[in-house]
């Protein structure tokens, strides 16, 4: 393949996994304030298949064909005019437009330099995982040492990081999980794990400071009663009911804020140091992107699903 071409996944119409096509396309060139990233790993996340299905056209309008993918890790291959923040060869992770490709364009303010000791696999898992956990716990949830947090879906892509980060902060951590994931969530450091298939969490816990809800609907409705007066509920799924929040004397938030660059550096260093770990469920080659997203859509994975694209 020539140096002006690359392999990429293209989507020409909304639909299921069958609309994902591996094609040869022109390699993009970075403009001012941008870099070209040689992508090593891309993260397959629910947002990607929700956009592909056409469910989010009002929020993320797409013109066809487009290359899916949002979060990745890799090496800076070239820099746009005036870019001084990164040089060719810098190891980076963050938001990359069209990450399901051998190369992608990223704005410099959307990338973070990888610390020594952080693998490309782990770095690719931070987007929509550890960063989301950080913002629901600390940016939105205002969690402090000594407080108690209830984390729903504690074995999920966000939940597993939330458990570890909350323990790192010094909080008392309660998680909900399925029977198969109870030991896994305990291994992450949770003080108490509730099997939601066997026990109604609202029957056994009360007076928590923070609820992290990545399930929504019935789970949200049952969570109001377990919060103490003045507590906080942060939803990852939809804007929570302000009427119910007012009725129970608590604050309810939809996660709209984002971690700062310094927050992301802290997260990356915690993973590099081994203080928190990124659980990788499975890794697929770019040619099997359809299988990666099918697995994500089935919601039975434990940890992150990655695409391995370029090697060192």
C-alpha positions in Angstrom: 0.0 0.0 0.0 1.3 3.5 -0.9 2.1 6.1 1.8 -1.0 8.1 0.7 -3.4 5.2 1.3 -4.7 3.3 4.4 -7.2 0.7 5.4 -10.3 1.9 7.2 -13.8 0.8 8.1 -16.4 2.8 6.2 -20.1 3.1 6.8 -22.2 4.1 3.7 -25.6 3.8 5.4 -27.2 3.3 8.8 -27.8 -0.3 9.8 -26.4 -3.3 11.7 -22.9 -4.9 11.7 -23.3 -5.7 8.0 -22.9 -2.1 7.0 -19.3 -2.0 8.2 -16.9 -2.3 5.2 -13.1 -2.6 5.2 -11.9 -0.4 2.4 -8.7 1.3 1.1 -9.0 5.1 1.3 -6.8 8.2 1.1 -4.8 8.9 4.3 -5.9 12.2 5.8 -3.6 15.2 6.3 -3.6 17.2 9.6 -4.5 20.9 9.5 -3.5 23.6 11.9 -4.0 22.5 15.5 -4.2 18.8 14.5 -2.0 15.8 14.3 -2.1 12.5 12.3 -2.1 9.5 14.6 -0.9 6.0 13.6 -3.5 4.1 15.5 -2.4 1.1 17.4 -5.6 0.3 19.3 -9.2 1.7 19.0 -11.9 1.2 21.6 -15.2 -0.4 20.5 -17.8 1.3 22.6 -21.6 1.5 22.7 -21.6 5.0 21.3 -20.1 3.6 18.0 -22.9 1.2 17.3 -25.6 3.5 18.5 -24.4 6.1 15.9 -24.1 3.3 13.2 -27.7 2.1 13.9 -28.9 5.7 13.2 -30.2 6.2 16.8 -28.3 9.4 17.5 -28.8 11.3 14.2 -29.9 14.5 16.1 -26.8 14.4 18.4 -24.2 13.1 16.0 -25.3 13.8 12.5 -23.1 11.9 9.9 -22.6 12.4 6.2 -21.9 9.2 4.3 -19.5 7.5 4.0 -17.9 8.0 7.4 -15.3 6.2 9.4 -16.5 5.2 12.9 -14.6 5.3 16.1 -13.8 7.9 18.7 -11.1 6.8 21.2 -7.7 5.4 20.4 -4.1 5.1 21.3 -1.1 5.3 18.9 1.9 7.3 17.8 2.0 10.8 16.2 2.8 10.2 12.5 2.8 13.9 11.4 1.8 17.3 12.7 -0.2 20.1 11.2 1.0 23.7 10.7 2.1 25.4 13.9 1.7 22.4 16.2 4.3 22.4 19.0 2.5 20.3 21.7 3.5 17.0 20.0 6.3 15.8 17.8 6.4 12.8 15.4 6.9 9.7 17.4 5.1 10.9 20.6 2.9 8.1 22.2 -0.6 9.5 22.7 -4.2 8.5 23.6 -7.5 10.3 23.4 -10.2 11.3 20.9 -9.3 10.5 17.3 -11.8 11.3 14.6 -12.5 8.1 12.7 -10.5 5.8 14.9 -11.5 2.6 13.1 -8.6 3.1 10.6 -4.9 2.8 10.3 -4.5 6.6 10.7 -6.8 9.2 12.1 -6.9 13.0 12.7 -6.9 14.3 16.2 -7.1 17.9 17.6 -4.1 18.5 19.9 -6.4 19.5 22.7 -8.1 16.1 22.6 -4.9 14.1 23.1 -2.8 13.2 26.1 0.8 12.0 26.1 1.2 8.5 27.4 3.4 8.1 30.5 6.1 5.6 30.6 4.8 2.2 31.6 1.4 2.6 30.1 0.6 0.1 27.3 -1.2 1.1 24.1 -4.0 -1.4 25.0 -4.6 0.2 28.4 -4.4 3.7 27.0 -7.1 2.9 24.4 -9.4 1.8 27.2 -9.4 5.1 29.0 -11.8 6.9 26.7 -15.5 6.4 27.7 -14.2 4.2 30.6 -11.8 5.5 33.2 -12.5 9.1 32.1 -16.3 8.7 32.5 -15.8 7.1 35.9 -13.6 10.0 37.0 -16.2 12.6 36.0 -19.2 10.8 37.5 -17.3 10.3 40.8 -15.4 13.5 41.2 -16.3 16.1 38.6 -20.1 15.6 39.0 -20.4 13.4 42.0 -18.0 15.4 44.3 -17.0 12.2 46.1 -14.8 12.6 49.1 -12.8 10.2 51.3 -15.0 8.5 53.9 -18.2 8.8 51.9 -20.2 5.9 50.6 -20.9 5.4 46.9 -23.3 2.9 45.2 -22.0 1.9 41.7 -24.5 0.2 39.5 -23.2 -2.2 36.8 -19.9 -2.3 38.7 -18.4 -4.9 36.3 -19.0 -2.8 33.2 -16.7 -0.6 31.2 -17.3 2.4 33.4 -18.2 0.6 36.6 -15.0 -1.3 37.0 -12.9 1.9 36.9 -15.4 3.7 39.2 -14.9 1.0 41.8 -11.2 1.3 41.7 -11.1 5.1 41.6 -13.5 5.4 44.5 -11.4 3.1 46.6 -8.3 5.1 45.6 -10.1 8.2 46.9 -10.8 6.5 50.2 -14.6 6.0 49.8 -16.7 3.1 51.0 -17.7 1.3 47.8 -20.9 -0.8 47.1 -21.4 -2.3 43.7 -24.2 -4.2 42.0 -23.3 -7.0 39.6 -24.7 -10.2 38.1 -23.9 -13.5 39.9 -21.0 -14.3 37.4 -19.3 -11.0 38.2 -19.5 -10.9 42.0 -15.9 -12.1 42.6 -14.6 -9.9 39.8 -16.1 -6.7 41.4 -14.8 -7.8 44.8 -11.3 -8.2 43.3 -11.5 -4.6 42.2 -11.8 -3.5 45.8 -15.5 -3.1 46.4 -16.4 -3.3 50.1 -19.8 -4.8 49.3 -21.2 -6.4 46.2 -24.9 -7.0 45.7 -26.1 -9.7 43.2 -28.9 -7.7 41.5 -30.4 -11.0 40.1 -31.1 -12.2 43.6 -31.4 -9.2 45.9 -33.1 -5.8 45.5 -30.4 -3.3 46.4 -32.8 -0.9 48.0 -33.7 -3.6 50.6 -30.2 -3.9 51.9 -28.6 -0.5 51.7 -29.5 3.1 52.7 -28.0 6.5 53.4 -25.4 6.5 50.6 -23.8 9.8 49.6 -23.6 9.1 45.8 -25.2 6.8 43.3 -23.5 6.2 39.9 -26.2 4.9 37.6 -25.2 3.6 34.1 -28.4 1.5 33.8 -31.3 4.0 34.1 -35.1 3.5 34.1 -36.2 1.1 36.9 -32.7 1.1 38.5 -32.8 4.9 38.7 -36.3 4.9 40.1 -35.3 2.5 42.9 -32.1 4.4 43.7 -33.8 7.6 45.1 -34.7 5.8 48.4 -31.1 4.7 49.2 -29.6 8.2 49.1 -29.3 10.3 52.2 -30.7 13.9 52.3 -28.4 16.1 50.3 -26.9 13.1 48.4 -26.1 13.1 44.7 -27.3 10.8 41.9 -25.3 10.9 38.6 -26.8 9.3 35.5 -24.8 8.1 32.5 -27.8 7.1 30.5 -30.3 10.0 30.4 -31.1 13.2 32.3 -32.5 12.0 35.6 -35.9 13.1 37.0 -35.5 16.5 38.7 -39.0 16.0 40.1 -37.9 12.8 42.0 -34.7 14.5 43.1 -36.5 17.4 44.6 -39.0 15.1 46.3 -36.2 13.1 48.0 -34.1 16.2 48.8 -31.1 15.2 46.7 -29.2 16.5 43.6 -29.5 14.6 40.3 -27.1 15.2 37.5 -26.6 14.0 33.9 -22.9 13.6 33.2 -22.2 16.6 30.9 -18.8 17.8 32.2 -15.5 16.4 31.1 -12.3 15.6 32.9 -9.5 18.1 32.5 -6.1 17.3 30.8 -4.6 17.0 34.3 -7.4 14.6 35.3 -6.6 12.4 32.3 -2.8 12.5 33.1 -3.6 11.4 36.6 -5.8 8.5 35.3 -3.0 7.4 32.9 -0.4 7.5 35.6 -2.6 5.5 38.0 -2.9 2.8 35.3 0.8 2.9 34.4 1.7 2.5 38.1 -0.7 -0.4 38.5 -2.8 1.4 41.1 -5.8 0.8 39.0 -6.1 -1.8 36.2 -7.9 -1.8 32.9 -9.7 -5.0 32.3 -9.6 -5.9 28.6 -12.4 -8.2 27.6 -11.3 -9.0 24.0 -9.2 -7.7 21.1 -10.2 -8.0 17.5 -8.4 -7.1 14.2 -9.7 -4.3 12.1 -11.2 -6.8 9.7 -13.4 -8.2 12.4 -14.9 -4.8 13.6 -18.4 -6.2 13.0 -17.7 -8.9 15.6 -16.3 -6.4 18.1 -19.4 -4.3 17.9 -21.7 -7.3 18.0 -20.0 -8.2 21.3 -20.4 -4.7 22.6 -24.0 -4.6 21.6 -24.7 -7.9 23.3 -23.6 -6.3 26.6 -22.2 -9.5 28.0 -18.5 -8.4 28.0 -16.5 -7.8 31.1 -14.2 -4.9 30.5 -13.2 -3.1 27.3 -13.4 -4.4 23.7 -10.5 -3.2 21.5 -9.5 -3.2 17.9 -5.8 -3.9 17.2 -4.9 -1.9 14.1 -1.2 -1.1 13.8 1.8 -2.7 15.5 5.1 -1.1 16.5 
